Amino acid sequence: MLEIVDNGKTKIIYTGGTFNFEVGLELKEKIGEIMHHTTLFVLSFKDISFINSSGIRELLDLHKILASNGIKLHLCDLSEDINELFSFTGLDNVFKIYSDETSALE
């Protein structure tokens, strides 16, 4: 399940379950098609229960692609476990992480 809501120059991405290589690859493909005329992507982790190392790699790849095009990527609604993982690995210094979607959109 991958849903992208278009709010003009901002796109909100919803997905669920495990964020892995396949999800990351699909996400990069879809974003590649719509990233022009977009200034911000918000990826909601609300329904993501787990992210594996391949998913992290794809997320880092996506961040790099967007940043090189001057596009921001905000993450929101991380579960406590995923938030701890990002903190422990230092990924919280790489990504802009927000507690909820409203904050990520500001």
DAQUINOR-V849762 format. One line per field, one symbol per residue. ss: DSSP state (h for helix, s for strand, l for the rest). psi: psi as a letter, one per 20 degrees, with the letter a starting at -180 (. if undefined). A space follows every 50 residues. Layout:
ss: ???
psi: ???
This chain:
ss: lssssssllsssssssssslhhhhhhhhhhhhhhlllllsssssssssss slhhhhhhhhhhhhhhhhlllssssslllhhhhhhhhhhlhhhllsssll hhhhhl
psi: pppppoldippppprrcpoaggggggghgghhhjhqjpippoopjgjpiq prhhggghgggggggghijkpqopqrkprgghggghghijiiigqopqhr gghhi.
